[in-house]
């Protein structure tokens, strides 16, 4: 039972880290490329991450 709580806590920490890094990446990325290119690249990366779920 304790091992499941540890796993869930680590997954929650990973989710929070990804969520927080996304805002930093968006702020930095928008200085170099336009909004349409940025959204395209973000969606492509998201699609590749979700392919194993299919």
TIMAR-310875 format. One record per atom (N, C-alpha, C, O, CB): residue in three letters; atom name; x, y, z; residue number from 1. Coordinates in steps of 0.001 Angstrom, whole numbers, padded with zeros to 6 digits. Glycine has a CB too. Layout:
+------+------+---------+---------+---------+-----+
: type : atom :      xx :      yy :      zz : seq :
+------+------+---------+---------+---------+-----+
:  ALA :   CA :       X :       Y :       Z : NUM :
...
+------+------+---------+---------+---------+-----+
//
This chain:
+------+------+---------+---------+---------+-----+
: type : atom :      xx :      yy :      zz : seq :
+------+------+---------+---------+---------+-----+
:  UNK :    N :  000825 : -001188 :  000000 :   1 :
:  UNK :   CA :  000000 :  000000 :  000000 :   1 :
:  UNK :    C :  000874 :  001259 :  000000 :   1 :
:  UNK :    O :  000581 :  002232 : -000694 :   1 :
:  UNK :   CB : -000941 : -000005 :  001211 :   1 :
:  UNK :    N :  001956 :  001219 :  000793 :   2 :
:  UNK :   CA :  002839 :  002376 :  000862 :   2 :
:  UNK :    C :  003561 :  002591 : -000464 :   2 :
:  UNK :    O :  003855 :  003726 : -000838 :   2 :
:  UNK :   CB :  003853 :  002206 :  001994 :   2 :
:  UNK :    N :  003847 :  001502 : -001172 :   3 :
:  UNK :   CA :  004529 :  001597 : -002462 :   3 :
:  UNK :    C :  003620 :  002266 : -003502 :   3 :
:  UNK :    O :  004102 :  003016 : -004351 :   3 :
:  UNK :   CB :  004963 :  000192 : -002950 :   3 :
:  UNK :    N :  002339 :  002006 : -003441 :   4 :
:  UNK :   CA :  001383 :  002621 : -004363 :   4 :
:  UNK :    C :  001299 :  004126 : -004102 :   4 :
:  UNK :    O :  001230 :  004916 : -005043 :   4 :
:  UNK :   CB : -000017 :  001965 : -004221 :   4 :
:  UNK :    N :  001305 :  004526 : -002824 :   5 :
:  UNK :   CA :  001259 :  005949 : -002491 :   5 :
:  UNK :    C :  002512 :  006662 : -002979 :   5 :
:  UNK :    O :  002443 :  007794 : -003457 :   5 :
:  UNK :   CB :  001097 :  006141 : -000979 :   5 :
:  UNK :    N :  003665 :  005993 : -002857 :   6 :
:  UNK :   CA :  004918 :  006582 : -003329 :   6 :
:  UNK :    C :  004890 :  006751 : -004845 :   6 :
:  UNK :    O :  005309 :  007786 : -005362 :   6 :
:  UNK :   CB :  006117 :  005710 : -002910 :   6 :
:  UNK :    N :  004403 :  005748 : -005553 :   7 :
:  UNK :   CA :  004302 :  005823 : -007010 :   7 :
:  UNK :    C :  003372 :  006953 : -007425 :   7 :
:  UNK :    O :  003688 :  007722 : -008333 :   7 :
:  UNK :   CB :  003806 :  004490 : -007587 :   7 :
:  UNK :    N :  002224 :  007054 : -006761 :   8 :
:  UNK :   CA :  001273 :  008119 : -007081 :   8 :
:  UNK :    C :  001852 :  009498 : -006792 :   8 :
:  UNK :    O :  001628 :  010442 : -007550 :   8 :
:  UNK :   CB : -000018 :  007927 : -006295 :   8 :
:  UNK :    N :  002593 :  009613 : -005702 :   9 :
:  UNK :   CA :  003218 :  010892 : -005371 :   9 :
:  UNK :    C :  004271 :  011271 : -006406 :   9 :
:  UNK :    O :  004372 :  012438 : -006784 :   9 :
:  UNK :   CB :  003848 :  010834 : -003978 :   9 :
:  UNK :    N :  005050 :  010305 : -006865 :  10 :
:  UNK :   CA :  006062 :  010581 : -007886 :  10 :
:  UNK :    C :  005420 :  010973 : -009216 :  10 :
:  UNK :    O :  005921 :  011858 : -009911 :  10 :
:  UNK :   CB :  006965 :  009360 : -008081 :  10 :
:  UNK :    N :  004328 :  010325 : -009568 :  11 :
:  UNK :   CA :  003624 :  010688 : -010796 :  11 :
:  UNK :    C :  003028 :  012094 : -010692 :  11 :
:  UNK :    O :  003029 :  012845 : -011668 :  11 :
:  UNK :   CB :  002518 :  009664 : -011100 :  11 :
:  UNK :    N :  002526 :  012445 : -009524 :  12 :
:  UNK :   CA :  002002 :  013785 : -009310 :  12 :
:  UNK :    C :  003120 :  014825 : -009394 :  12 :
:  UNK :    O :  002921 :  015901 : -009958 :  12 :
:  UNK :   CB :  001295 :  013870 : -007953 :  12 :
:  UNK :    N :  004286 :  014514 : -008841 :  13 :
:  UNK :   CA :  005430 :  015409 : -008922 :  13 :
:  UNK :    C :  005886 :  015576 : -010367 :  13 :
:  UNK :    O :  006211 :  016687 : -010785 :  13 :
:  UNK :   CB :  006578 :  014886 : -008061 :  13 :
:  UNK :    N :  005914 :  014493 : -011131 :  14 :
:  UNK :   CA :  006283 :  014559 : -012547 :  14 :
:  UNK :    C :  005293 :  015419 : -013327 :  14 :
:  UNK :    O :  005693 :  016222 : -014171 :  14 :
:  UNK :   CB :  006347 :  013148 : -013153 :  14 :
:  UNK :    N :  004014 :  015254 : -013048 :  15 :
:  UNK :   CA :  002994 :  016053 : -013722 :  15 :
:  UNK :    C :  003163 :  017539 : -013412 :  15 :
:  UNK :    O :  003056 :  018379 : -014305 :  15 :
:  UNK :   CB :  001597 :  015586 : -013312 :  15 :
:  UNK :    N :  003423 :  017857 : -012157 :  16 :
:  UNK :   CA :  003610 :  019253 : -011766 :  16 :
:  UNK :    C :  004859 :  019846 : -012420 :  16 :
:  UNK :    O :  004859 :  021012 : -012813 :  16 :
:  UNK :   CB :  003707 :  019369 : -010238 :  16 :
:  UNK :    N :  005919 :  019050 : -012537 :  17 :
:  UNK :   CA :  007146 :  019537 : -013174 :  17 :
:  UNK :    C :  006924 :  019811 : -014658 :  17 :
:  UNK :    O :  007381 :  020831 : -015174 :  17 :
:  UNK :   CB :  008282 :  018522 : -012993 :  17 :
:  UNK :    N :  006235 :  018920 : -015338 :  18 :
:  UNK :   CA :  005939 :  019126 : -016756 :  18 :
:  UNK :    C :  005034 :  020335 : -016930 :  18 :
:  UNK :    O :  005244 :  021145 : -017833 :  18 :
:  UNK :   CB :  005282 :  017870 : -017368 :  18 :
:  UNK :    N :  004032 :  020463 : -016076 :  19 :
:  UNK :   CA :  003107 :  021585 : -016149 :  19 :
:  UNK :    C :  003845 :  022905 : -015946 :  19 :
:  UNK :    O :  003622 :  023863 : -016687 :  19 :
:  UNK :   CB :  001993 :  021431 : -015106 :  19 :
:  UNK :    N :  004710 :  022958 : -014962 :  20 :
:  UNK :   CA :  005456 :  024178 : -014683 :  20 :
:  UNK :    C :  006470 :  024515 : -015766 :  20 :
:  UNK :    O :  006672 :  025685 : -016091 :  20 :
:  UNK :   CB :  006158 :  024051 : -013365 :  20 :
:  UNK :    N :  007104 :  023491 : -016324 :  21 :
:  UNK :   CA :  008092 :  023723 : -017385 :  21 :
:  UNK :    C :  007419 :  024216 : -018662 :  21 :
:  UNK :    O :  008046 :  024912 : -019461 :  21 :
:  UNK :   CB :  008884 :  022436 : -017673 :  21 :
:  UNK :    N :  006173 :  023871 : -018859 :  22 :
:  UNK :   CA :  005468 :  024295 : -020070 :  22 :
:  UNK :    C :  005321 :  025810 : -020122 :  22 :
:  UNK :    O :  005428 :  026401 : -021196 :  22 :
:  UNK :   CB :  004089 :  023633 : -020143 :  22 :
:  UNK :    N :  005081 :  026437 : -019000 :  23 :
:  UNK :   CA :  004935 :  027891 : -018982 :  23 :
:  UNK :    C :  006260 :  028581 : -019290 :  23 :
:  UNK :    O :  006295 :  029579 : -020009 :  23 :
:  UNK :   CB :  004404 :  028355 : -017623 :  23 :
:  UNK :    N :  007338 :  028049 : -018747 :  24 :
:  UNK :   CA :  008668 :  028607 : -019028 :  24 :
:  UNK :    C :  009008 :  028420 : -020497 :  24 :
:  UNK :    O :  009489 :  029350 : -021144 :  24 :
:  UNK :   CB :  009749 :  027943 : -018136 :  24 :
:  UNK :    N :  008764 :  027238 : -021028 :  25 :
:  UNK :   CA :  009062 :  026966 : -022434 :  25 :
:  UNK :    C :  008244 :  027864 : -023354 :  25 :
:  UNK :    O :  008744 :  028326 : -024379 :  25 :
:  UNK :   CB :  008792 :  025497 : -022762 :  25 :
:  UNK :    N :  007000 :  028109 : -022996 :  26 :
:  UNK :   CA :  006153 :  028973 : -023812 :  26 :
:  UNK :    C :  006665 :  030406 : -023794 :  26 :
:  UNK :    O :  006701 :  031061 : -024836 :  26 :
:  UNK :   CB :  004705 :  028923 : -023320 :  26 :
:  UNK :    N :  007054 :  030895 : -022643 :  27 :
:  UNK :   CA :  007560 :  032269 : -022545 :  27 :
:  UNK :    C :  008851 :  032450 : -023335 :  27 :
:  UNK :    O :  009017 :  033443 : -024044 :  27 :
:  UNK :   CB :  007792 :  032644 : -021082 :  27 :
:  UNK :    N :  009750 :  031499 : -023213 :  28 :
:  UNK :   CA :  011029 :  031589 : -023924 :  28 :
:  UNK :    C :  010823 :  031339 : -025418 :  28 :
:  UNK :    O :  011413 :  032029 : -026250 :  28 :
:  UNK :   CB :  012049 :  030576 : -023346 :  28 :
:  UNK :    N :  010001 :  030369 : -025755 :  29 :
:  UNK :   CA :  009796 :  030010 : -027160 :  29 :
:  UNK :    C :  009131 :  031102 : -027976 :  29 :
:  UNK :    O :  009437 :  031261 : -029157 :  29 :
:  UNK :   CB :  008975 :  028770 : -027248 :  29 :
:  UNK :    N :  008238 :  031849 : -027375 :  30 :
:  UNK :   CA :  007536 :  032888 : -028113 :  30 :
:  UNK :    C :  008437 :  034059 : -028482 :  30 :
:  UNK :    O :  008064 :  034876 : -029325 :  30 :
:  UNK :   CB :  006371 :  033384 : -027308 :  30 :
:  UNK :    N :  009612 :  034158 : -027872 :  31 :
:  UNK :   CA :  010560 :  035206 : -028231 :  31 :
:  UNK :    C :  011269 :  034898 : -029550 :  31 :
:  UNK :    O :  011800 :  035805 : -030192 :  31 :
:  UNK :   CB :  011585 :  035389 : -027118 :  31 :
:  UNK :    N :  011283 :  033636 : -029957 :  32 :
:  UNK :   CA :  012054 :  033224 : -031122 :  32 :
:  UNK :    C :  011204 :  032826 : -032325 :  32 :
:  UNK :    O :  011638 :  032995 : -033464 :  32 :
:  UNK :   CB :  012933 :  032089 : -030751 :  32 :
:  UNK :    N :  010009 :  032304 : -032095 :  33 :
:  UNK :   CA :  009162 :  031873 : -033210 :  33 :
:  UNK :    C :  007763 :  032458 : -033038 :  33 :
:  UNK :    O :  007417 :  032949 : -031964 :  33 :
:  UNK :   CB :  009099 :  030318 : -033297 :  33 :
:  UNK :    N :  006978 :  032403 : -034082 :  34 :
:  UNK :   CA :  005626 :  032940 : -034049 :  34 :
:  UNK :    C :  004653 :  032019 : -033344 :  34 :
:  UNK :    O :  004979 :  030867 : -033058 :  34 :
:  UNK :   CB :  005145 :  033206 : -035441 :  34 :
:  UNK :    N :  003460 :  032518 : -033062 :  35 :
:  UNK :   CA :  002491 :  031718 : -032301 :  35 :
:  UNK :    C :  001974 :  030488 : -033058 :  35 :
:  UNK :    O :  001737 :  029444 : -032449 :  35 :
:  UNK :   CB :  001323 :  032585 : -031913 :  35 :
:  UNK :    N :  001799 :  030602 : -034372 :  36 :
:  UNK :   CA :  001291 :  029447 : -035125 :  36 :
:  UNK :    C :  002334 :  028336 : -035201 :  36 :
:  UNK :    O :  002003 :  027159 : -035061 :  36 :
:  UNK :   CB :  000877 :  029872 : -036543 :  36 :
:  UNK :    N :  003576 :  028707 : -035418 :  37 :
:  UNK :   CA :  004656 :  027711 : -035453 :  37 :
:  UNK :    C :  004806 :  027056 : -034083 :  37 :
:  UNK :    O :  004977 :  025841 : -033981 :  37 :
:  UNK :   CB :  005996 :  028362 : -035888 :  37 :
:  UNK :    N :  004742 :  027866 : -033043 :  38 :
:  UNK :   CA :  004879 :  027331 : -031693 :  38 :
:  UNK :    C :  003771 :  026330 : -031384 :  38 :
:  UNK :    O :  004040 :  025251 : -030857 :  38 :
:  UNK :   CB :  004865 :  028463 : -030668 :  38 :
:  UNK :    N :  002530 :  026680 : -031709 :  39 :
:  UNK :   CA :  001415 :  025767 : -031455 :  39 :
:  UNK :    C :  001514 :  024508 : -032304 :  39 :
:  UNK :    O :  001174 :  023422 : -031835 :  39 :
:  UNK :   CB :  000090 :  026467 : -031724 :  39 :
:  UNK :    N :  001974 :  024636 : -033542 :  40 :
:  UNK :   CA :  002153 :  023461 : -034397 :  40 :
:  UNK :    C :  003163 :  022503 : -033784 :  40 :
:  UNK :    O :  002901 :  021305 : -033674 :  40 :
:  UNK :   CB :  002606 :  023879 : -035805 :  40 :
:  UNK :    N :  004311 :  023026 : -033388 :  41 :
:  UNK :   CA :  005358 :  022178 : -032808 :  41 :
:  UNK :    C :  004873 :  021548 : -031501 :  41 :
:  UNK :    O :  005137 :  020375 : -031235 :  41 :
:  UNK :   CB :  006647 :  022999 : -032562 :  41 :
:  UNK :    N :  004171 :  022325 : -030697 :  42 :
:  UNK :   CA :  003657 :  021800 : -029427 :  42 :
:  UNK :    C :  002660 :  020657 : -029663 :  42 :
:  UNK :    O :  002676 :  019659 : -028942 :  42 :
:  UNK :   CB :  002985 :  022930 : -028615 :  42 :
:  UNK :    N :  001802 :  020803 : -030666 :  43 :
:  UNK :   CA :  000838 :  019740 : -030971 :  43 :
:  UNK :    C :  001504 :  018512 : -031555 :  43 :
:  UNK :    O :  001086 :  017391 : -031268 :  43 :
:  UNK :   CB : -000214 :  020247 : -031931 :  43 :
:  UNK :    N :  002535 :  018699 : -032369 :  44 :
:  UNK :   CA :  003264 :  017555 : -032921 :  44 :
:  UNK :    C :  003941 :  016767 : -031803 :  44 :
:  UNK :    O :  003882 :  015538 : -031772 :  44 :
:  UNK :   CB :  004310 :  018025 : -033956 :  44 :
:  UNK :    N :  004582 :  017486 : -030889 :  45 :
:  UNK :   CA :  005234 :  016812 : -029763 :  45 :
:  UNK :    C :  004199 :  016073 : -028915 :  45 :
:  UNK :    O :  004428 :  014936 : -028504 :  45 :
:  UNK :   CB :  006012 :  017830 : -028895 :  45 :
:  UNK :    N :  003068 :  016715 : -028655 :  46 :
:  UNK :   CA :  002003 :  016063 : -027902 :  46 :
:  UNK :    C :  001467 :  014832 : -028609 :  46 :
:  UNK :    O :  001148 :  013832 : -027965 :  46 :
:  UNK :   CB :  000880 :  017033 : -027653 :  46 :
:  UNK :    N :  001365 :  014897 : -029930 :  47 :
:  UNK :   CA :  000906 :  013732 : -030701 :  47 :
:  UNK :    C :  001867 :  012569 : -030599 :  47 :
:  UNK :    O :  001445 :  011423 : -030445 :  47 :
:  UNK :   CB :  000717 :  014104 : -032157 :  47 :
:  UNK :    N :  003164 :  012854 : -030685 :  48 :
:  UNK :   CA :  004165 :  011792 : -030563 :  48 :
:  UNK :    C :  004164 :  011174 : -029169 :  48 :
:  UNK :    O :  004377 :  009971 : -029019 :  48 :
:  UNK :   CB :  005552 :  012335 : -030887 :  48 :
:  UNK :    N :  003927 :  011993 : -028157 :  49 :
:  UNK :   CA :  003871 :  011461 : -026786 :  49 :
:  UNK :    C :  002647 :  010564 : -026601 :  49 :
:  UNK :    O :  002693 :  009590 : -025850 :  49 :
:  UNK :   CB :  003843 :  012616 : -025757 :  49 :
:  UNK :    N :  001540 :  010901 : -027297 :  50 :
:  UNK :   CA :  000304 :  010123 : -027125 :  50 :
:  UNK :    C :  000220 :  008879 : -028023 :  50 :
:  UNK :    O : -000667 :  008047 : -027832 :  50 :
:  UNK :   CB : -000884 :  011008 : -027399 :  50 :
:  UNK :    N :  001119 :  008743 : -028986 :  51 :
:  UNK :   CA :  001079 :  007583 : -029893 :  51 :
:  UNK :    C :  001118 :  006260 : -029131 :  51 :
:  UNK :    O :  000369 :  005352 : -029492 :  51 :
:  UNK :   CB :  002249 :  007641 : -030877 :  51 :
:  UNK :    N :  001953 :  006096 : -028091 :  52 :
:  UNK :   CA :  001925 :  004810 : -027362 :  52 :
:  UNK :    C :  000575 :  004482 : -026709 :  52 :
:  UNK :    O :  000297 :  003319 : -026414 :  52 :
:  UNK :   CB :  002990 :  004819 : -026295 :  52 :
:  UNK :    N : -000252 :  005488 : -026487 :  53 :
:  UNK :   CA : -001550 :  005249 : -025865 :  53 :
:  UNK :    C : -002586 :  004671 : -026843 :  53 :
:  UNK :    O : -003625 :  004159 : -026427 :  53 :
:  UNK :   CB : -002073 :  006540 : -025277 :  53 :
:  UNK :    N : -002288 :  004762 : -028132 :  54 :
:  UNK :   CA : -003246 :  004300 : -029143 :  54 :
:  UNK :    C : -003222 :  002781 : -029239 :  54 :
:  UNK :    O : -003960 :  002201 : -030036 :  54 :
:  UNK :   CB : -002934 :  004928 : -030519 :  54 :
+------+------+---------+---------+---------+-----+
//
